[in-house]
């Protein structure tokens, strides 16, 4: 399980410290229009968050942001001010060499996920200078709760062909919206006042073929159809209870989506954060979910680790150049040439 919202918030924080191609790559990946200034992007973020937090008073939703940086690392004041003012972030300098720093960061993650994600880091590498963090917490009761007395063990067919028994919730008349397009069937189950919902998608031919089919366009088509439905229909629903934790690095996925320069020690432009040579070391996400008869509790923490590179002053060869090969003690010139087009 991943949280696109948590990831995009943390990356928008990073965007505030980016420049050049690093900025445009992250901006384009997040889907912000080219003509928006960073101030307007931050305003759009604040507008979205404001809408989400008041969308349904029966659902508990919270977002928190933080910036933790090494105490001897010099951070530019405009970046700190943007984090505090536009993202309401906790900004704190820590002694990263002390075990207390790790405890402080993990406690922040735990406190802002209702204890569901107690640890996001197990160490702080010596070259790490900053962490940008977002925590997202959701707790919603089903609009129509499942009766615990009806929960029973039911068959669940694994992809390998085996059948197991799992604890399954039963509802005889659950108000939901149905969708079918030939590749999968879906049922939307609402929380609270129906502003938030869970969509269960059941593939016709297994998850692997579903992943190949399920594009952003398929998501838009499905949600448009669900939004266009007239009213909620009562369905007999059986749904397994489930609860799990997950964590993963998102570096490869983000690079595949176009965020390339930020990870490169030479190409990364994070000059809005500091004048030091820095780049993104990792983007990590921890998630938790518990689905039961009452509803759903879910949490995510996205952590962006920024490291100082060991490079000296940069020498970037990006135009026609000449070269020579010599023996130094005799200054004998073995080869000399030029490159106009490296291809």
FIBA-12515 format. One record per residue (C-alpha): x, y, z. Coordinates in nm, 4 decimals, decimal comma, padded with zeros to 6 digits. Layout:
// FIBA-12515
X; Y; Z
...
END
This chain:
// FIBA-12515
00,0000; 00,0000; 00,0000
00,1231; 00,3461; -00,0899
-00,0069; 00,6964; -00,0221
00,0085; 00,9193; -00,3317
-00,1107; 01,2151; -00,1217
00,1655; 01,1813; 00,1387
00,4308; 01,1389; -00,1315
00,3137; 01,4432; -00,3269
00,3108; 01,6645; -00,0165
00,6693; 01,5690; 00,0754
00,7838; 01,6188; -00,2841
00,6126; 01,9586; -00,2998
00,8153; 02,0550; 00,0070
01,1272; 01,9433; -00,1822
01,0123; 02,1423; -00,4859
01,0415; 02,4588; -00,2760
01,4148; 02,4028; -00,2474
01,4762; 02,2992; -00,6077
01,5912; 02,4926; -00,9126
01,6551; 02,4504; -01,2842
01,5822; 02,1123; -01,4406
01,5469; 01,9551; -01,0947
01,2543; 02,1892; -01,0282
01,0842; 02,1348; -01,3657
01,1164; 01,7556; -01,3462
00,9543; 01,7380; -01,0011
00,6902; 01,9977; -01,0962
00,5947; 01,8098; -01,4137
00,5867; 01,4740; -01,2354
00,3489; 01,6148; -00,9729
00,1250; 01,7592; -01,2441
00,1557; 02,1279; -01,1584
00,1056; 02,3601; -01,4601
00,4196; 02,5242; -01,5985
00,2840; 02,8758; -01,5524
00,2385; 02,8435; -01,1745
00,4958; 03,0084; -00,9482
00,6157; 02,8197; -00,6416
00,4035; 03,0539; -00,4297
00,0945; 02,9621; -00,6335
00,1814; 02,5918; -00,6052
00,1998; 02,6258; -00,2274
-00,1365; 02,8038; -00,2306
-00,2852; 02,5171; -00,4322
-00,1487; 02,2700; -00,1757
-00,3013; 02,4679; 00,1111
-00,6340; 02,4873; -00,0694
-00,6411; 02,1104; -00,1211
-00,5512; 02,0359; 00,2402
-00,8140; 02,2795; 00,3677
-01,0813; 02,1050; 00,1608
-00,9738; 01,7565; 00,2709
-00,9703; 01,8403; 00,6420
-01,3290; 01,9678; 00,6438
-01,4766; 01,7328; 00,3818
-01,6428; 01,5035; 00,6368
-01,6630; 01,5753; 01,0093
-01,7395; 01,2085; 01,0765
-01,4004; 01,1067; 00,9395
-01,0729; 01,1785; 01,1197
-00,8045; 01,3058; 00,8833
-00,4788; 01,4774; 00,9734
-00,1639; 01,5844; 00,7901
00,1603; 01,6934; 00,9509
00,4910; 01,8085; 00,8031
00,8395; 01,8360; 00,9464
01,1940; 01,9354; 00,8538
01,4790; 01,7944; 01,0598
01,8323; 01,9027; 00,9704
02,1850; 01,8463; 01,1021
02,2702; 02,1197; 01,3504
02,5884; 02,2312; 01,1702
02,4198; 02,2365; 00,8280
02,3371; 02,5849; 00,6984
01,9823; 02,6076; 00,5599
01,8606; 02,9136; 00,3694
01,6064; 03,1227; 00,5598
01,3525; 03,1537; 00,2716
01,3254; 02,7737; 00,2595
01,2731; 02,7505; 00,6355
01,0117; 03,0262; 00,6227
00,8248; 02,8524; 00,3375
00,8200; 02,5263; 00,5344
00,6843; 02,6987; 00,8425
00,4403; 02,9369; 00,6780
00,3109; 02,7423; 00,3771
00,3373; 02,3865; 00,5111
00,2910; 02,4501; 00,8841
00,5971; 02,2280; 00,9280
00,7868; 02,1635; 01,2475
01,1441; 02,2761; 01,1741
01,4178; 02,1562; 01,4056
01,7961; 02,1204; 01,4012
01,9328; 01,8041; 01,5626
02,2650; 01,6454; 01,6423
02,2396; 01,3626; 01,3881
02,5335; 01,1831; 01,5526
02,3334; 01,1417; 01,8728
02,0873; 00,8530; 01,9245
01,8429; 01,1145; 02,0540
01,8011; 01,2517; 01,7000
01,6785; 00,9166; 01,5691
01,4422; 00,8869; 01,8645
01,3050; 01,2377; 01,8025
01,2335; 01,1685; 01,4346
01,0678; 00,8326; 01,5001
00,8618; 00,9805; 01,7857
00,7355; 01,2525; 01,5508
00,6240; 00,9850; 01,3024
00,4523; 00,7856; 01,5769
00,2798; 01,0889; 01,7333
00,1386; 01,2003; 01,3983
00,0060; 00,8567; 01,2959
-00,1669; 00,7765; 01,6245
00,1113; 00,5311; 01,7047
00,0477; 00,3198; 01,3960
00,3917; 00,3895; 01,2428
00,6310; 00,3895; 01,5392
00,9539; 00,3810; 01,3366
01,0560; 00,5131; 00,9954
01,4351; 00,5162; 01,0333
01,6748; 00,2714; 01,1976
01,9878; 00,4813; 01,1422
02,1099; 00,8183; 01,0170
02,3998; 00,7946; 00,7730
02,6939; 01,0271; 00,8256
02,6339; 01,2125; 00,4963
02,2642; 01,2848; 00,5605
02,1990; 01,6522; 00,6337
01,8194; 01,6833; 00,6208
01,4900; 01,4953; 00,6330
01,1692; 01,6315; 00,4781
00,8701; 01,4438; 00,6211
00,4950; 01,4177; 00,5806
00,2620; 01,2145; 00,7996
-00,0942; 01,1289; 00,6973
-00,3537; 00,9693; 00,9275
-00,7048; 00,8530; 00,8373
-00,9762; 00,6940; 01,0503
-01,3242; 00,6488; 00,9149
-01,6202; 00,4376; 01,0187
-01,8254; 00,2697; 00,7475
-02,1475; 00,4521; 00,6657
-02,3106; 00,1115; 00,7143
-02,1022; -00,0874; 00,9621
-02,0609; -00,4630; 00,9421
-02,2189; -00,6721; 01,2175
-01,9351; -00,8439; 01,4083
-02,1600; -01,1401; 01,4883
-02,1837; -01,2190; 01,1159
-01,8057; -01,2282; 01,0639
-01,7019; -01,5831; 00,9851
-01,4295; -01,7834; 00,8137
-01,4885; -01,8029; 00,4393
-01,2832; -01,9434; 00,1478
-01,0234; -01,7198; -00,0198
-00,8620; -01,8434; -00,3411
-00,4904; -01,7668; -00,3717
-00,3250; -01,6884; -00,7057
-00,1294; -02,0158; -00,6911
-00,4557; -02,2111; -00,6909
-00,4727; -02,2935; -00,3206
-00,7803; -02,2126; -00,1134
-00,7561; -02,0916; 00,2456
-01,0030; -01,9844; 00,5138
-00,9978; -01,6161; 00,6192
-01,1993; -01,4043; 00,8619
-01,4653; -01,2432; 00,6407
-01,7135; -00,9650; 00,7185
-02,0709; -01,0026; 00,5891
-02,3293; -00,7334; 00,5174
-02,6710; -00,8245; 00,3758
-02,7697; -00,4743; 00,2620
-02,4734; -00,2439; 00,2257
-02,5288; 00,0803; 00,0337
-02,2636; 00,0876; -00,2395
-02,1964; 00,1756; -00,6051
-02,1057; -00,0952; -00,8599
-01,8813; -00,0662; -01,1675
-01,7843; -00,3165; -01,4405
-01,5840; -00,2690; -01,7590
-01,4940; -00,6196; -01,8773
-01,1513; -00,6241; -01,7116
-01,2576; -00,5927; -01,3497
-01,5543; -00,5295; -01,1257
-01,5502; -00,2637; -00,8557
-01,7615; -00,1699; -00,5576
-01,7380; 00,1644; -00,3774
-01,8041; 00,1498; -00,0030
-01,8559; 00,4837; 00,1772
-01,7296; 00,6170; 00,5091
-01,9045; 00,8705; 00,7319
-02,1188; 01,1073; 00,5261
-01,9958; 00,9479; 00,2001
-01,7274; 01,2076; 00,1189
-01,4610; 00,9389; 00,1632
-01,4849; 00,5832; 00,0364
-01,2965; 00,2628; -00,0336
-01,3128; 00,1157; -00,3841
-01,2669; -00,2618; -00,3984
-01,1449; -00,3727; -00,7431
-01,1772; -00,7410; -00,8342
-00,9840; -00,8418; -01,1521
-01,1273; -01,0899; -01,4002
-00,7905; -01,2533; -01,4780
-00,5709; -01,1981; -01,1735
-00,3748; -00,9056; -01,0373
-00,0822; -00,9239; -01,2820
-00,3018; -00,8625; -01,5870
-00,4931; -00,6003; -01,3890
-00,1719; -00,4054; -01,3241
-00,0972; -00,4006; -01,6979
-00,4425; -00,2657; -01,7757
-00,4918; -00,0280; -01,4826
-00,3649; 00,3079; -01,6157
-00,4430; 00,6633; -01,5012
-00,7016; 00,6714; -01,7797
-00,8684; 00,3558; -01,6459
-00,8819; 00,5158; -01,2998
-01,0425; 00,8315; -01,4421
-01,3010; 00,6306; -01,6371
-01,3931; 00,4256; -01,3312
-01,4213; 00,7170; -01,0893
-01,6195; 00,9200; -01,3446
-01,8672; 00,6335; -01,3743
-01,8908; 00,5960; -00,9956
-01,9421; 00,9714; -00,9517
-02,2143; 00,9649; -01,2180
-02,4118; 00,6880; -01,0506
-02,7593; 00,7741; -00,9315
-02,7859; 00,6894; -00,5631
-02,6434; 00,4039; -00,3580
-02,7761; 00,0501; -00,4120
-02,7933; -00,2158; -00,1410
-02,5591; -00,5103; -00,2056
-02,4786; -00,8302; -00,0248
-02,1081; -00,7869; 00,0480
-01,8505; -01,0260; 00,1899
-01,5113; -00,8693; 00,2502
-01,2071; -01,0166; 00,4273
-01,0752; -00,8306; 00,7284
-00,7137; -00,7293; 00,6802
-00,4395; -00,5394; 00,8563
-00,0752; -00,4915; 00,7563
00,2288; -00,2641; 00,7556
00,4468; -00,1880; 00,4531
00,7557; 00,0160; 00,3721
00,9439; 00,0758; 00,0505
01,1950; 00,3027; -00,1213
01,0415; 00,5018; -00,4076
01,3646; 00,6112; -00,5810
01,3270; 00,3867; -00,8868
00,9583; 00,4672; -00,9368
01,0165; 00,8422; -00,9097
01,3065; 00,8270; -01,1558
01,0845; 00,6326; -01,3976
00,8253; 00,9105; -01,3648
01,0821; 01,1735; -01,4622
01,2380; 01,2887; -01,1329
01,5970; 01,2119; -01,2357
01,8298; 01,5009; -01,1557
01,7346; 01,5268; -00,7877
01,9076; 01,1950; -00,7136
02,2216; 01,2801; -00,9135
02,5121; 01,4286; -00,7108
02,6226; 01,6318; -01,0142
02,2895; 01,7356; -01,1655
02,0794; 01,7939; -00,8520
01,9885; 02,1588; -00,8010
01,8673; 02,2000; -00,4439
02,0118; 02,5491; -00,4152
01,6905; 02,6754; -00,2600
01,7731; 02,4703; 00,0502
02,1449; 02,5351; 00,0845
02,4569; 02,6421; -00,1030
02,6197; 02,3103; -00,0080
02,6512; 02,0287; -00,2622
02,3469; 01,8171; -00,1803
02,1143; 01,5734; -00,3528
01,8226; 01,3461; -00,2633
01,9521; 01,0216; -00,1134
01,6189; 00,8402; -00,0793
01,2417; 00,8805; -00,0746
01,0911; 00,6246; 00,1621
00,7329; 00,5536; 00,2580
00,5936; 00,3607; 00,5556
00,2245; 00,2691; 00,5562
-00,0275; 00,0976; 00,7853
-00,3879; -00,0117; 00,7317
-00,6495; -00,1946; 00,9389
-00,9879; -00,2785; 00,7837
-01,2483; -00,4230; 01,0197
-01,6209; -00,4211; 01,0955
-01,6157; -00,0642; 01,2310
-01,4274; 00,0943; 00,9437
-01,0709; 00,1678; 00,8419
-00,7645; 00,3120; 01,0080
-00,4733; 00,3999; 00,7796
-00,1509; 00,5958; 00,8081
00,1509; 00,6887; 00,5996
00,4811; 00,8651; 00,6559
00,6927; 00,9814; 00,3626
01,0556; 01,0590; 00,4412
01,2914; 01,2341; 00,1987
01,6554; 01,2001; 00,2986
01,8916; 01,4660; 00,1627
02,2655; 01,4023; 00,1706
02,5748; 01,6098; 00,1284
02,7893; 01,4908; -00,1604
03,1619; 01,4377; -00,1229
03,2369; 01,6223; -00,4451
03,4740; 01,9147; -00,4659
03,4058; 02,2074; -00,6994
03,2125; 02,0905; -01,0054
03,3645; 02,0572; -01,3528
03,0856; 01,9611; -01,5939
03,1896; 01,8803; -01,9523
02,8775; 01,9612; -02,1541
03,0167; 02,1267; -02,4697
03,2896; 02,0581; -02,7323
03,6263; 01,9953; -02,5691
03,9882; 01,9030; -02,6344
04,1918; 01,6344; -02,4573
04,5495; 01,5127; -02,4309
04,7305; 01,2103; -02,2906
05,0856; 01,2580; -02,1666
05,3582; 01,1002; -01,9567
05,4138; 01,3398; -01,6688
05,7812; 01,2877; -01,5774
05,9005; 01,3595; -01,9325
05,5976; 01,5590; -02,0421
05,5783; 01,3406; -02,3512
05,2591; 01,3972; -02,5453
05,1132; 01,0601; -02,6450
04,7769; 01,1713; -02,7822
04,5896; 01,4955; -02,8354
04,2476; 01,5474; -02,9838
03,9102; 01,7118; -02,9573
03,5476; 01,6060; -02,9280
03,2822; 01,8072; -03,1062
03,0002; 01,5503; -03,0877
03,0364; 01,2656; -02,8318
02,8063; 01,0451; -03,0428
END
